[in-house]
Amino acid sequence: MKIDCGVIGGGFAGCSAALELADGGKKVHLFVKGNLMEDCNSYLTAGGLAAVPLVNNVPLGSDSFEKHEKETLGAGKGLNDKKVVKFCAEHFFSEVIQWLIDKGVKFDKSEKGYEYSLHAEGGHSENRVFHFKDTTGIEIMRVLGKLTRAHKNIVIHENHMAIDLATSKKGKKTTCLGFYVYDIDNKYVKSISCDSVFVATGGLGKVFSYTSNKDIATGDGFAMCYRAGLPLINMEFIQFHPSVYYDPSMQDEKERRFLLTEALRGSGAIIKISKDSKKDCILKHHPLGSKATRDIVTRAEDAEMRKHGLKHLWLDCTNMSKDKLKKEFKNSYEFCLSKGIDLSKESVPIVYAVHYSNGGVMTDMNGTTEINGCYVVGEVAYTGLNGATRLASNSAPECILFGRTAAKYFLEGGKKAGGKKVPSWDEGNAVEVKDKITLSYYWDIIRMTMTSLCGISRNKERMSTAREVLGQLHEDINDFYWKYKLSSDFLEIRNIIDVAIIILDGALLREESRASHFREDFPEQDDKRFKKLTFVKKDSKPSFRKV
């Protein structure tokens, strides 16, 4: 296929980029691994989108851009790009919230005062989180998905999984020609030649055993860009969400990973070590208690669980009225009620789970990379906004802002891909896989190893063991790749092993504890040696770069 623009991934970032490109007159082909609307992490966004609300271009009440910047920098622990933080604080409302409202997103309204209902979340000093109940992602994807499907300049390819970027190199300059994509339903590979590629494949939660992410979150974009030679930044900073529903007896993994929104704690819910306790157990670890940022809360949860030999903790929302819970936290309230738990009367069992990657492919503020014509946006990109951990509800507006910004840059004459035609896929002498058990073994070993040896609490001994085990497995998987015909299951395994090794290389290099990266053997933050970005690139030794 020869097309104008290829967008890989259909969440907030992918749809925003596709719509911007299509509105600019480009013919856009959007490739998604599952279904457009439901099968992305964006669909699961519960809390909302952080933005300083503006009235007549003036910040509302006591809020300010400076406050939002300060709190974002505080969460990032010195590793944020200050220019990017300032840009985001100043543009999240005008370029994201207002844009979404204009497109038809119906954020919850307020009964008095300011037009919209605003939540506070952990790490925010002001109510600045725009939301639709606690199913904000569903509402936004309803609108963006509908607009994307209806656009005359957009062609959607569902059940298509990107394999690798196709590039050419001349001297030191590498250009993206397009990419290869696997048609899951028809079981064959398509070669896509295009003028620009926008990688917006989302997260990597399935690299670990327990995650709040969708099943599609296998780190595809991270791995694909890594194999193409692009550097990845700060991949050791994996954010865990503090409150995912806990019930290991459930067979449905979707229910086991149900996320109880961050805004519950922002509204006063507390985390406890036992169902009948009245004490916020996070207060032992931080003066803000359960209202602290996620990295602080999840590390405290891990410490309390290990100290008391617990498999889970409890979230207590009983200081909120039933009306408030049913209205503002409808999804969480009704899910818990379906499990026999009334949040207004009793606590709910929770556990922390992998939620978000603070690191990603190195980009600039226009989404460009070291490869001409390859743009990376959304969770798979490292823009510099988050640093060592993200402030709650900053990631959703970041996806939309940079999805639009990258598309605008390309439309205004930014770096193009293309030139040569992408060669047809050659599977050589590959044969059908007959032993499916091997694939299941690879899948389980990678995820269990990362969870056990590179989870919240890390040390050199455990991570070195994981690196050795997965390094050998990586060789076996690459050998497998060239012998057998492709399947989506195997492509996901190939991606999660690459991403696991990237995470381990960054985590071993950073011999300190900072935000969402905790080293038992180096428990203190070390600004003298490590106020830097980790830099992992294929065929290069992991290193540090200046912030």
Buried (B, 14 or more C-beta within 10 A) or exposed (E): BEBBBBBBBBBBBBBBBBBBBBBBEBBBBBBBBBBBBEBBBBBBBBBBBBBBBBEEEEBBBEBBBEBBBEBBBBBBBBBBBBEBBBBBBBBBBEBBBEBBBEBEBEBBEEEEEEEBBBBBBBBBEBBBBBBBBBBBBBBBBBBBBBBBEEBEBBBBBBBBBBBBBBBBEEEEEBBBBBBBBBBBEEEEBBBBBBBBBBBBBBBBBBBBBBBBBBBBBBBBBBBBBBBBBBBBBBBBBBBBBBBBBBEEEBEEEEEBBBBBBBBBBBBBBBBBBEEEBEBBBBBEBBEBBBBBBBBBBBBBBBBBBEEEEBEBBBBBBBEBEEEBBBEBBBBBBEBBBEEEBBBBEBBBBBBBBBBBBBBBBBBBBBBBBBBBBBBBBBBBBBBBBBBBBBBBBBBBBBBBBBBBBBBBBBBEEBBBBBBEEBEEBEEEEEEEBEEEEBBEEBBEBBBEBBBEBBBBBBBBEBBEBBBEBBEEBBEEBEEBBEEBEBBBBBBBBBBBBBBBBBBBBBBBBBEBBBBBBBBEEBEEBBEEEBBBBBBBBBEEEBEBEEB
